[in-house]
Amino acid sequence: PRERLSVVVTRRLPEAVETRLSELFDVKLRDNDAPMTREELTAAMKEADVLVPTITDIIDGGILGQAGENLRLIANYGAGVDNIDVATARQRGILVSNTPGVLTDDTADMTMALILAVTRRIPEGLGVMQKGDWTGWAPTALLGGRVGGRRLGILGMGRIGQAVARRASAFGMQVHYHNRRRLRPEVEQELEATYWDSLDQMVARMDVISINCPSTPSTFHLMNARRLKLMKPSAVIVNTSRGEVLDENALTRMIRAGGIAGAGLDVYEQGTNVNPRLRQLPNVVLLPHMSSATLEGRIEMGEKVIINIKTFEDGHRPPDQVVPAML
Ligand code: 8YV
C-alpha cells in the first residue's frame, strides 16, 4: 500500500475534523491553542507533504523559499487566501486550495447582525441593561433607524455579497452593488440588485455600505479617506471581509468628526491591534473576527479541506484550487 500523506495542521480544529483527518492521513496535530510562530511554521513546511494553515499563518515568499521538497499542497482552512503568496507557491509547484461556499451564509448572517446592531443601537441597549440603568420605556429612548427602505451598497458581489443581498431584500432594503464584473442579467434580476460601475457614485448615495470583497493588492484601502468622505453623514459601514479593504484610521477620524453615522467591524487592518479610539465610540460595534464562527461551518470547512487533500492524493486537481488568475 502507498504511504500515507504527511499532513501538518497549524491550529487546533474541531474534534470531528481532527479525528477524520487522522483516519485518512499521517497527521501531525497541534497540541496547543496558540498560533504557530514563524519558526514553527517554517519547520512544519519543511516536514509536510500537505500543510493545513489558517489565517494566522503568514505564508509569504520568504517562508515558501524555505519549504521542503515534499510540500506539494497548501490546503487553507478558510476561504480568504490573502495570508498566502499564491503566485510564489505556484512558481514553486505548490498547489493552494481554500474552503469556499461553506461559510457564505454564516458570514452573511453576521453582516446583517452588524447592520442591525449599528442601526438599532443594540450594544447601547445591552449596556443600559448590564449596568442596571433601565428606568422603563420612554417614547424617545434609544431611537435607531429603520433598515427597511434603506439603500444598501454591497462592495464585492461574490458568494457572500449575494447572500447578503438576499437577506437585505428580505429586510426590505434596496440592494445596490459594485463589483469588478457586472452580474449576469438574470442573477441581477433575481437579486433585485442595482449595479454601479462607479464605486464613488455608489458610495455617495448609500445609507449602508457592506464590504464583502477579498483582500488583494487592488482592493487595499478601497474604502480610503476620500471615499469615506463621499458617504452621507447619516450612513453606516460594515466590514466582514478583511480589514485591509478599509482605512481604519480614516474611518475612526470620520466617525469622530460626525462624517459617518456608525460602523460595524469584524476584521481589522492590524489583526488584533484594533485602533483604541475606535473601541471608545458608542456608534461603533466591534466583533473579534467571528463572522464564520459556527460549529457547523467549522466542520464543513474541515470537510472541504479533506476533500481537497484526498483529491490531490488521488492525482487530481483539488476542487477548490486557487490560482493567481482568480485573485
Ligand atoms: C476563516 C475567514 O475561518 O475564511 C475566511 O476567509 O476569514 C475566516 O473566517 C479563517 O480565515 C480561518 O483560516
Residues whose N, C-alpha, C, O or C-beta is under 5 A from the ligand:
A	BS01	8YV	T54 I55 Y77 G78 A79 G80 S241 S292
